Amino acid sequence: TTEADGTVLEKFSGSQLVQSEPDASSFPSGGMRTTFEARGYAAWDPSSPMFIMDAPGSKILCIPSVFISYHGDALDEKTALLRSMDAISQKATELLQLLGEKEVRRVLPTLGVEQEYFLLDRAFYLLRPDLIMSGRTLVGGQPPKGQQLEDHYFGSIPARVQACMAEMEYELYKLGVPIKTRHNEVAPSQFECAPIFEEANIATDHNQIVMEVLKKVSLRHGFQALLHEKPFAGINGSGKHNNWSMMIESNNADLNGENLLDPGKTPHENLRFLLVVSAILKGVYKHSGVLRASIASSGNDHRLGANEAPPAIISVFLGEQLTKILNDIEKGVVA
């Protein structure tokens, strides 16, 4: 850091940049650990780009990190995500090499995280203690006309909201978050943005940034952004639709960047696609309990079940064409 005349006030070396914070005293232990035995360590995640966050009168260098114990146990959710990505890459690479694609180096899980949110006029928001304290309505009645406005999905975006969205996208662009779409959502005052597909760990980091920037920028436009899964009774809630896939990294230019879940023009002849889909179907069937546990929460269970999927059911919807193809394979029918 420097003063206006260029005089250096402070500098740090590369070793200081990656120095970890050896403390987890404030981390919920769930047991009888004493503070001095917490021993949690932050470690730089070099797979996720650093970024500089603007703050009043300063700029802050942010370094994506993981949080682990002295023995390498995950104390956060990101460590588990990175390890799961490695496991998927290892098994998927072995599978592809069995199919003869020997030049595949690794397989990257990719993610496109849509973010729904409500924008309320801040003057009205401040009149509601329930919204202020809990992020959702706890008192009130149904609107007199119900939810007839749910046909405005493809309608024009109000000018004031459009200005807020434009500034949000500009701020996110400066942070390296590639927002691609913006539109109304199904409920009144509900909207959505979505980025370009990215590697799964980067996508989750960027979604955290999206939520923070959205809250800050909305205030500049006289709005309050609500991200609660179910802010209002009787209407669609805010959520994140995770568009997940897997991408090949290969020394073969013809394979590099290919999506393993792209059926192509002839899915019934695409052996690699059908094999990957079958493996996913078996995984969902075999591990449905773990999948259910991973998304089970009060917020999610209240949000789902209306315009979204039922929360107690873990299922795969394949569509008519793909369902027929797999049924024919099961019956031994040759196309």
N, C-alpha and C positions, 0 to 999 in steps of 0.2 A: 504494500500500500504506500501511496505517496501523497505529499502535500501538493498544492497548486503549482509550486515552483519546481516540482520534480524531486524534491528531497525525499529520500527513502525513510519512512517511519518504521516499517517492519518488513521482514522478508522471511520466507520459510523454504526449507529444502524439500526435495522429493521424499526423504525419509519422514519428515514431519507431516507431509501431506497424507501419507498412508498410516500414520500412527493411530492405533485403535484406543478406544476408551474402555478400560478394564473395570467396568462397574455394572452391576445389575441390582443395586440395592433397592431401587424403586420398582423393579419388575415383580409382578405378583408371583410368588413362589408356590403357593398352594400347599405349603408344608411347614416344617419347623426350622427351616434354614435361618441362620442369623445373618445380619447384614454383611459382616466381613467375609462370609462364605458364599456370597452370591455369585461372584466371579463370572460375569457375563462380558463378552468381548464383541465389539463392533469390528467388522472386516469389510474392506472396500469390495464392491461387486463390479469388477471391470467390464462385465458384459453389458452393463447399463450405462449410457453416457452421463457424464457430469453435466450440470447446467447452472446458470447464474440466475438467481431469482431477484427481481427488483423489489426493493423495500424503501420506505420513506427515508431519503437521505443516504442510502447505502445500497450496495449490491452484495448478495450473499452467494458464495460458491457452495453448491449442494452436491454431495458425493453419495450416490446410492450405495447402501451398505446392507450387510446381513448382521444378525445378532445371534451369537452362539455361546455355548457354555465352554468351560475350560477343556472338557473332553469331547467337544464337537457336537453336542446335542443342540438341536434347533430351539432357540428361544423366541423365534419370530415365525411368520408364515412364509416369508420369502425363501428362507433356506430350504424348506420342504419343497417349494415350487421348483427351485433350481435342481434339486436332487431328482425330482420326478421327471424333469425335462431330460436329464442325463439318462435315466432309466428307459424312457421312451425311445430316445435316440439310439441307445445300444441295441434294444430288441428290434426296433424297426429296421435298423441298418442290417442286422443279421438276417432278417426276413427278406429284405430286398436282395441281399447277396445270394441267398438261396435261390432266388428267381433268376440269377445270372447277372444282376446289375452290380458287378464287382467294384465299380469306381465310385460308388456312394460313400462319402466320408462320414456324414451324420445326417440325422433327420431332426428338423427344428419344429417343435409345436408353435403354431402361430395363433394370434388372437386379435379379434376386432371387438373392442368393448364399447357397445352403445351405452350412452348415459342419458337417462330420462331425468327431468327435473321440473319443478313448478316455479314460476316467477310470480310473486305477489307484490302488489304495491306496498311499499314499506310503511306508509302511513296507516293502512288498514291492518297490516301485520302487527304493528305496535299496539293496536287496540285489543289484541288477543293474547292474554297471558298463557293460554294453553299452547299456542303455537311457539311463543317465545321460550317456554320452559321445556317443552317436549318435542317440538318440531312437527306436531300433528294436532288435529282438532280433537278436543275432548268434550266439548259442549257445542250445542247448536242443532239445527234442524236440516232436513233435506231441502234442496232448492225447489221452488214452487213448480218448475217445469221438468224436474228430473235431470237427465243428462242428454238432452236432445242435441247438444252441440258436438257430439262425438262424430259427426259427419264432416268436421272441418279439417280432417287430417291433411288433405292436400290443398287447403285454402291458403290465402296469402297470410304472411306473418305480419302482425302489427308492427308499425314503423318503430315504435319505442323499443319493442323486443328485438327487432332486427338490428337496431343500433347496438344494443347490449351484446347480441350474438357476434356481431362483426368485431367489436373490441375484444371480446373473449377469444375469438379465433386468432386475432392478431397477437395477443399476449401469449397464447399457446404456441403460435408459430415461432416466436422468439425463443421459446423454451424447447423447441424441437419436437413438439407434439403435432402430428400431421392430421388435424381435423379435416374431414372430407365432406360431411353432410350436415345439414341443419333442417329441421322441419317442425311443424306442429305435431303434437301427440294427441291421443284419443280424448283426453279429458280437458275441460276448460282450464286455461292458464298453464297447460302442460306442454313441454317442448322436449326436443331430443337432439343430441349431437353424436357423431360417431367418427372415429379416426380410420385411416388406412390400416390394413392388417400389419401387425408387427410381431416380432418374436414375443412369446408369451410373457417372459419376465419383464421385458421393456414395456409391453402393453399395460401390465398391472401397475408399474411405476407411473406411467403416463396417466392412467386413470386417477391415481391419487392427486396428481398435479391438476388434472381437469377439474376435479371437485373443489380444490382450493382456489383456483383462479376464478371459477364460476361464482363462488361466494363473494370474492373480493370485487370483481367487476360488476356484479349485479347491484351492489350498494352504490356504485357511482352513477347508476341510472335510476336510482330511486326504487329499486326492487329488493326483495328478500328472496333468495333462492332456497327452496326446500328440497332436501335430498332424502327425506324419510321414505321408507319403502311404501308406506300407506298413510299419507298425510290426512286424507279425507275419507270418511266412510262412504261406501256406495259408488265410488268411482275408481277408475284404474289408478294404480300406484306407480311410484317411481322405481325404476329398476335398472339393471344392467343385463342386456342380452349378450351373452358371450358367444361370438361366432368363432368357433375353434376349428383348426385344421392342422395339417402337418406338411412341411415343405422339405424337399430334398436339397442337400448340399452335396455336389458331386464334381469330380474332375472332368466328367463328361458334360460339355456345354449343352448338349441336347436334353440332359436330365436335370441340370442345375436349376433350382427354383421351381420345379414342378410340384403341384399340389397333389398329395396322395389321395385326397378325397374328391378330385375332379373326375367325374365319370367319363368324360369325353363324349364323342358323338355316338359311340357304340358301346354303351355300358355292359351289354350282355356278352361282349367279346373282350372286355377289359379285365384280364385275369388279376392284374395287380390291384385294381380298384376293388373288385369283388372280394379278394382275399383280405384286404385291409378293413373293408366294411364288416366282413364276417368276424374278424378278430375283435373289432369294437363291439359288435353285438354280443359276442360271448363275454367280453369284459363287463359290459353293462349288466348282463344277466347274472354273472357270477359275483360281481361286487356291488350289486344294487344297494345293499345295506350301507356300505362305506360311502357310496355316492350320496345317498339320502342323508347320512349323518353329516357329510361335509357341507351341505347347504341348509341344514335344519336350524332355524332360528325363529324367534317370535316374529321378527319383522318380515322375514321371507314367507312364513306360513300365513300371515295375515294378508300379504300382498297377493299371493298366488291363489288360484282357484276360481277367479272370476273370468277376466279376459285372458288370463294366462293359464299355464298348465296346472293341474291339481298338485298340491304340494306333497301328498302322501304317495304319489305314484312316480316311479322312475321308469321311463319308457323311451322307445325310439320310434319316431314316425318316419317312414321311408318314402312315402308316396306310392301312387298306384303302380307306376312302371317298374320301380326297383323291387317292390314287394312281389310282383309277378315273376320277375327274373329269379329272385331267390327261392320262391316257391317252386318254380320249375326245376331249379338245380336240386332242391331237396327231393323232388319226385323223380329225378333222373330224366326229365323231359329234355330232348335235344331240339334247339331252335332250328 
